[in-house]
């Protein structure tokens, strides 16, 4: 069974929507989990990011929604705001065939009052991080009395981040008769304990184990800790990737690596937990739209990062956990695509390399570091304009595109991805016309109104 139509449970409008979205066949996790999810059973799934798990639970959640009842019927809990935003975006795409479905994201870093106002008309589906959801439950602005489906997404990461108690507190507000779906990239003892506590006779599905490596070419380089920055710059110069994520184990290394790359004009952005939420949002937008070619990130900050066609991943430092290693390198082999994963190993990390080779039954492919030479710049193709006024100002991508290509005379081929956020819109434009586009927008109007515009640096 590979076609969504084989399920005999999805309406024709949803099948047509899936076809438009390019979902022509089910992934293994979808084929294994969807029949049970659609039948209303509890399911626990071990599957990596990029396996299609969001669509697996998303289609099930949507099929159980009664759009005529404006009560909260489904809840998806996520460990980070980035993942919650990604899940909500995917659910809205899947819900295009179902009119009047309200999906609301509740996360920290956003004004509580704005969320409270949105909750005056209860959403059908809430996608939330545990802390902010508990704030609303305690203040009575969210009610889960009619909850039918609870999804715990990336439950292992929620456990790592200390959310086990918060999950229990949330569940105390939900009816015992609900369906509970639990998804996790790994299956430590703590996850098994949560499943036993919150699920009823769940169907267990295990799609990926640590020895199922993605279709990635892996290369390993032995290098001193002090030589890592130089090797990183040389490899980026050699490969010239359109997009690359560099993983660091600490926030301090993350920022130091980013600064060193930018000092050599290698177009890098940092993503770590010490950043303000607005800066994290802008970083993700800029990397996804091609305004930077390198993202230097910690594992937790990069959780939920959804970048299609990522060419390269570099492990600046090896992880102690082989499953984290698999999760990192799998980001460059989405949907069957190939990719390159490079790992640095200092002498003091030799034990980690040995553990990795043993656990993954892997023969490490050691490479000789490239000889010294001129480091070539890694310049981005695009730049990003930030426009004040987003969804709340009733601004749409078409309004921005029309103004820029019509009244302002810009070429549509020079305009890339347009991301709409609640109070900002982000527009990718080619580097060569970025300053011209910025000036034109400052002087022009969108929907008859003048707007404030910044060229992000």
Secondary structure, DSSP 8 states (H G I E B T S, - for coil): --SGGGGS-S-HHHHHHHHHTT--S--HHHHHHHHHHHTT--EEEE--TTSSHHHHHHHHHHHT--TTS-S--EEEEESSHHHHHHHHHHHHHHGGGSTT--EEEE-TTS-HHHHHHHTTS--SEEEEEHHHHHHHHHHTS---TT--EEEETTHHHHHHTT-HHHHHHHHTTS-TT-EEEEEESS--HHHHHHHHHH-SS-EEEE---TT---SEEEEEEE--GGGHHHHHHHHHHHH--SSEEEEESSHHHHHHHHHHHHHTT--EEEE-TTS-HHHHHHHHHHHHTTS-SEEEEEHHHHTT---TT--EEEESS--S-HHHHHHHHGGGSGGG--EEEEEEE-GGGHHHHHHHHHHTT----B--------------SEEEEEEE--GGGT--HHHHHHHHHTTT---GGGEEEEEE-SSEEEEEEEGGGHHHHHHHHHHSEETTEE--EEE--
